[in-house]
């Protein structure tokens, strides 16, 4: 019958009305089935556990591909291999996954559950969680900011801003997450880059920030000085009669001035496009491309950073190349964070893209409209039932992608690794 098929109705208004009725009926049916399944699972928790174990979503992590390499090749620390250094036997464990029943019939576990009873609460429909009042409460207005930094003078080196005395330094170094264990770095990788891995924990990093020749990104480069503690920005001259210092000459000067790193910000069409990081005095040199650059002032509800040493979180670096990049980022920040600043710098690697974020956190009480914290297994975490962590992004935020690793300084020093377009392996 033409009246039952919305596609065969000639009148546009009638066709739209029929489509809305059909869509509403389907949604109502799915909602009733969901509520009915929830009532059964409340009486029989094993049904929920079996359903969650069966309906595993296809995530990016589950689609990760790895090179077939033996233990000897993985121990050599080859940068071109996509080998899971942290979990060498993960494929064997995946083959021994538990057997899950193919179909689950809730009718077999009806018990004393009545179909006409209403559910106590609907998950994901709690109002007020993301309201305007809650967003204002997330902002921590009790924290100050450093607004008294002097304006940079052209063609002159800026001294690092005066820092507050550390009242509560951390007794331990910045901890990495479970997916990045720097203690499992292959010995061959450490022997290849001894200057990067054998660092003195008592020496704080000192970073020299500069730009490419004839660059206009002076404000963006100045923002990097607030990102890396103990850093200073030096402009590269743009006068056509002046001498153009090369990257090697700049690194030689910085090494004589007790700098540990040189960071070069590259641009394309007056936007940040690349970031070169040199570990002094003799390398290695890392070349990153930058995308999605957003300053902190453009972020909604942003905060102002302070000059405290931040905590560092490295997530998702699991291959030899990833561990090498993780050690580079670790060397850019002081090993002893200052907890009273409550600032965190996060570097999250996912599909070869490194997402950079900087936040300030504050612990507060849980509101009545908020849900309880659940762990990775889906169960409620004990001990944090009434505690929440509020985050305030400080900026800047951007995304990095590693393009090349040079053994020394500049391209002619020899390449240890270079990114190839179209590569499908996960390298970090």
C-alpha positions, 0 to 999 in steps of 0.5 A, a space after each residue: 500500500 502506498 500510504 505505508 511506504 513514505 517513499 511512495 507518498 506523492 505529497 511532501 508534507 504527508 511523506 515527512 509526517 509518515 517518516 516522523 511517525 515511523 522513526 518515532 515508532 522505531 525509537 520507542 521500540 528500541 527504548 522499550 527493549 533497552 529498558 526491558 534488558 536493563 531490568 533483566 540485567 539488574 536481577 542477573 548481573 552476569 548477563 551484563 558482564 557477558 554482553 559487555 564482554 561480547 560487544 567489544 567495540 572496534 577501536 583504533 587500539 584494537 586495529 593496531 598493526 605490528 611487525 612480525 619480529 623476534 625478540 632479538 630484533 626487538 631488543 636491538 631497538 630498530 627505529 623502523 620496526 613497529 614492535 610493542 616493546 612494553 608487551 612483547 607477548 601481547 599477540 599470544 595473550 590475545 589468542 587465548 581470549 575467553 570464550 563468550 556465548 554467541 547469543 544471550 536470551 534474557 527470557 531465560 532469566 526472567 525470574 521475578 521481574 515484571 515487564 510493566 515496572 519502570 526503570 529507576 533511572 535512565 543512564 546518560 540522561 542526567 540533566 545539569 551535568 554540562 550546564 552553564 552553571 556547572 561550567 562556571 564552577 569548573 573554573 578555578 578562579 582562586 589561582 593567579 597568573 603571571 602578568 608582569 613579564 616584561 615585553 620582549 625587545 627586538 633582536 635581544 635575548 630574554 631572561 627566563 621569568 622570575 620563579 616562585 620558590 618551590 614550597 612543596 616539590 615532588 619527591 618523585 619524578 613525573 610519572 608516566 602512564 601505564 602505556 608508557 614505561 620508560 624503564 623498558 627502553 632497549 639497551 641497544 637504543 640507549 647505546 645509540 643515543 647515550 646523550 639523550 638517555 644518560 641525563 643528570 637528574 640534578 640538572 634542570 633543562 635550559 631551552 633556547 627558543 628561536 624561529 626560522 629566518 624572516 619569521 613573523 611568529 614572534 608571539 607564538 615563539 614567546 608562548 613556547 617560553 611559558 611552556 618550557 620552564 627555564 627557556 628564553 626566546 632569541 629572535 633571528 635577524 631579518 635584516 638583509 645586510 646582516 649575517 644569517 646564522 645557521 642552525 649549527 652555529 646557533 646550536 654551538 652558541 647555545 651549547 657554550 651558554 649551558 643550554 640543553 635544547 634548541 627549539 626552532 619554530 617554523 611557519 607556513 603562511 604566517 601559521 606554525 607549521 613545524 617544530 625542530 628540537 635539537 638535543 645539545 651538544 651533538 644531537 639528535 635532532 627531531 623534526 615535527 610538523 604542527 597542525 591544529 594550533 590554538 592559543 590559550 586565549 582562544 580556548 573557552 574557559 581558559 586559564 592563565 599558566 603560572 611559572 611552576 614546574 608542571 607534571 608530565 604525562 606520556 601516554 601511548 609511546 610503546 615502540 622503540 621510536 616512541 620511547 625515543 620521542 618520549 625521552 626527548 619530551 621528558 628531557 625538556 621538562 624538569 624532573 621534579 614537578 612542583 605539585 602546588 602549581 597543579 599544572 599538567 602537560 599531557 603528550 598523548 600518542 595515537 596513530 602517529 599523532 602526538 596531541 599536546 595539552 596543558 591543564 590545571 586540575 583541582 579536586 572538589 566534591 562530587 555533585 548530586 547530578 554527576 555519575 560515579 567514577 568507573 574503571 576500565 573494567 566498567 566497575 565503580 572505583 573504591 575510595 573516590 566516590 565523593 571526589 571529582 577532578 576539575 580541569 581547566 585548559 591553559 593552552 596552547 594546544 596543538 598536534 605534532 607528527 614526527 617526520 625525521 630523526 637526525 643522528 646529529 644536527 641538521 639533515 646532513 648529519 645522517 638520518 636515523 629515521 624518516 617518515 614515509 608517506 603512505 606508511 600504514 604501520 603504527 610507528 610510535 
